[in-house]
Amino acid sequence: MAELEAFRSEVRAWLEANCPAEMREPMRDESDYCWGGRNPTFKNDAQKRWMEVMAERGWTVPDWPKEYGGGGLSPAETKILKQEMARIGARNPLMSFGISMLGPALLKYGNEEQKKRFLTEIARGEVRWCQGYSEPGAGSDLASLQTSAEDKGDHFLVNGQKVWTSYADKADWIFCLVRTSKESKHGGISFLLFDMASPGVSTKPILLISGYSPFCETFFDDVKVPKDQLVGELNKGWDVAKYLLGHEREMISGMGLSGGSTDALGTALGDLLADEPMLRTDVARFDVDAIAFRAMSERFIDELKAGRAHPAQPSMMKYAGTELNKRRHELVMAAGGASALEWESERSKGGKAAREWLRTKANSIEGGTSEIQLGIVAKRILNLPGA
Ligand SMILES: Cc1cc2nc3c(=O)[nH]c(=O)nc-3n(C[C@H](O)[C@H](O)[C@H](O)COP(=O)(O)OP(=O)(O)OC[C@H]3O[C@@H](n4cnc5c(N)ncnc54)[C@H](O)[C@@H]3O)c2cc1C
């Protein structure tokens, strides 16, 4: 216990000395995220410095082993670091699908060479990854995927199409599910890593009604992938895919934590609720559920890190967290009234409230829809009979 308190003091002093003031401001929108990558763009020097000092210390991935660029911290130390960062409002130094999704899968299924190379690059923010799972005919029913990888001796030849690939046009590498055998639906899938600059890879951004293009259609046309970029065993990629999805769902479930803020929504909405007794009741109900979710989430993450979580628990948490976050933003909109719907005005900060509200709808689709999560919970946790 005394050791942990000493660690807390050390962390506090280090953050005080190294976290730039600009990186203690709340993020305004997605343009404040730092993604790293081969050709990184930084909003300002402070953002660059913050990513670099944290990577140097291994604290972009505090609980990964030191030999792969991590901080080698225990779960208790990792929690302290997060608490101390939250205390000063420190921003996440590096947003990365490598950290939240691919990394955990590589730690479990990658060989030593893959871990040394890819995990270290991820920890330093040197390579930006995208996720090649969904296809036009394979979303909820992901194992129907058709993108093929043909064995050509020393390499695979990949052909097919992915869709909804978030930031594929900005990513350096992709982790991709491919079909290597047609004999069995789940048993013929493999998990490949490859460079998005490989000949034959192309992307087409999908323009949304909001004017943004956060995801792409991604095409593979005779893409050569060296065989040593296969993760896990041939035709056993479904195990890797499911394990990664558990971590993706854990990450998305964090949406229910209101960006780390422990302030009650009732306090944040304040005067807007003064003459609204019905709405005030709904907000109070939400605040109670949010406290319960935070407690449950803390226990879940402890269990997950200790390898004791039920394999379907991330589905339960993803469902609960994303539905809670949708409720939060519905209440913000209800309290804000017509002015909360403003879209482009300066007063509304470019429609911040409305855009955040609409974005929550996507949280319960990405990483597997709420209906699919409920189906998994029913079958695997409650043992109800399947359809
Ligand atoms: C913001 C965002 C980012 C994304 N990023 C990526 C990415 O980077 N990489 C990637 O590979 N994919 C990505 N996706 C795709 C995402 O994984 C899929 O959209 C999701 O899995 C659902 O698949 P679908 O869109 O094909 O919908 P469908 O599977 O066609 O589902 C349509 C509707 O039918 C319901 N449904 C389907 N099957 C069942 C069932 N068995 N029981 C009950 N209801 C059912 C669904 O719940 C849904 O409401 C992203 C999606 C979003 C919204």
The ligand as a Gaussian input file, in Angstrom:
#p B3LYP/6-31G(d) Opt

LIG

0 1
 C      -19.180000       4.652000     -36.830000
 C      -18.901000       3.293000     -37.371000
 C      -17.583000       2.894000     -37.552000
 C      -17.314000       1.618000     -38.061000
 N      -15.994000       1.263000     -38.262000
 C      -15.714000       0.048000     -38.781000
 C      -14.352000      -0.321000     -39.044000
 O      -13.411000       0.463000     -38.805000
 N      -14.099000      -1.525000     -39.566000
 C      -15.097000      -2.422000     -39.836000
 O      -14.786000      -3.520000     -40.286000
 N      -16.399000      -2.104000     -39.627000
 C      -16.731000      -0.888000     -39.109000
 N      -18.048000      -0.541000     -38.879000
 C      -19.111000      -1.460000     -39.315000
 C      -19.870000      -2.129000     -38.172000
 O      -19.084000      -3.132000     -37.577000
 C      -21.172000      -2.690000     -38.779000
 O      -21.936000      -1.588000     -39.217000
 C      -21.964000      -3.501000     -37.788000
 O      -21.315000      -4.699000     -37.435000
 C      -23.377000      -3.860000     -38.340000
 O      -23.290000      -4.443000     -39.590000
 P      -24.135000      -3.876000     -40.823000
 O      -23.897000      -2.392000     -40.919000
 O      -23.810000      -4.697000     -42.018000
 O      -25.663000      -4.062000     -40.424000
 P      -26.536000      -5.374000     -40.608000
 O      -25.780000      -6.554000     -40.128000
 O      -27.065000      -5.409000     -42.001000
 O      -27.720000      -5.091000     -39.595000
 C      -28.854000      -4.272000     -39.936000
 C      -29.830000      -4.308000     -38.771000
 O      -30.314000      -5.655000     -38.564000
 C      -30.105000      -6.053000     -37.206000
 N      -29.714000      -7.466000     -37.170000
 C      -28.857000      -8.122000     -38.001000
 N      -28.735000      -9.414000     -37.636000
 C      -29.516000      -9.576000     -36.532000
 C      -29.774000     -10.685000     -35.654000
 N      -29.208000     -11.879000     -35.864000
 N      -30.606000     -10.477000     -34.605000
 C      -31.202000      -9.264000     -34.376000
 N      -30.972000      -8.174000     -35.185000
 C      -30.148000      -8.332000     -36.233000
 C      -28.937000      -5.199000     -36.709000
 O      -28.959000      -5.064000     -35.303000
 C      -29.212000      -3.874000     -37.434000
 O      -30.152000      -3.132000     -36.701000
 C      -18.365000       0.725000     -38.385000
 C      -19.706000       1.131000     -38.184000
 C      -19.977000       2.402000     -37.691000
 C      -21.402000       2.813000     -37.507000

